[in-house]
Amino acid sequence: FSYRQSIFSINSLPFDDEQRGLNEQIIIHFSHVVAENTPKGIAAEKFKALVEEKSGGKVVVQIYPNGMLFNDENELEALRDNKVQIIAPTISKLTNSLPNWQVLDLPFIIENNEQLKKVLNGETSDSLLQELEKINIKGLTFWNNGFKQIASTSPVIGVEDFNGMRIRMMSSDILDDQFKLLGAKPIATSFGDVYSGIKNNIVDAQENTISNIYSKQFHTMENHITLSNHGVLAYAVMMNEDFWNSLDTDTQKIITDSFEEMQDWQFERAEQFNEENLSYLKENSAVHIYELDEPIKNEWKEKLKTIYTQYEKNVNGHYLSDLLKELNE
Ligand code: LMR
């Protein structure tokens, strides 16, 4: 607790003084909610190393993982208030502010890593990232954490297994619709509350990537894991807009070059993390892993199919057609 307190007191210093101190050092505070040994955790470290090296130490990146400073409920506000300069939330968490982003949360829209890479580096994603300007935020890039699976306290294989199941999800209308269509009871909570939510029997299941499940040890309580790959989990890396505008063009270039340089690496490491963590889970005899065969997967898809028309009705439909076109090119 005292460690936490001391971090808060560092951060209660006026950032301007700290950022532009005597030696003109620029400090970027980067807050995120997951563990360090995850695709986002190591990407933040890589970004720090690249920026510090390229700037010869002029720019310093301080990383606060595990929601130690801010969590899902307040990190966006903290970014806008310049209490931190970079956050990298999951795209779903932006859908309340930017409903068009829901397109990337449509179930089964992206089916493999190759497609995921293409989409997150493609034009549709780029225009989605530009939409951050509408809420005065500088979008920097998308990072990857692969596909979401279902982790639960009892097996979830056929669609009927969802019946009445209390499923933790990120706060997002499209994810809410998804679980309601499957017959479950979705409960939106902050990532930081997932562990206690399972422990205190508030939820029975969640959708998440293998790396998030493994790094937070959720499988010790939700020991049934269904490899459904039903949705993707990607991160929008974003910066406080005024802070970005205050940087000289050389520093801005160092930042954008660093992201560009590490993009392929980040995608590969995300795949590796999820594969490696899955192999550890497979070795654990207390964990039961299920694959979905095609007929069962088709039953899930059938239950979920109205979500696409729902999306087109509620949201700016051209993103869906653009994305489908991009996937088929
Ligand atoms: C979640 O809330 O489950 C994820 O968004 C956490 C993360 O940042 O990967």
Boltz pocket constraint, residues with backbone or C-beta under 6 A from the ligand:
constraints:
  - pocket:
      binder: B
      contacts: [[A, 33], [A, 34], [A, 40], [A, 88], [A, 89], [A, 90], [A, 145], [A, 170], [A, 189], [A, 190], [A, 191], [A, 207], [A, 208], [A, 212], [A, 233]]
      max_distance: 6.0
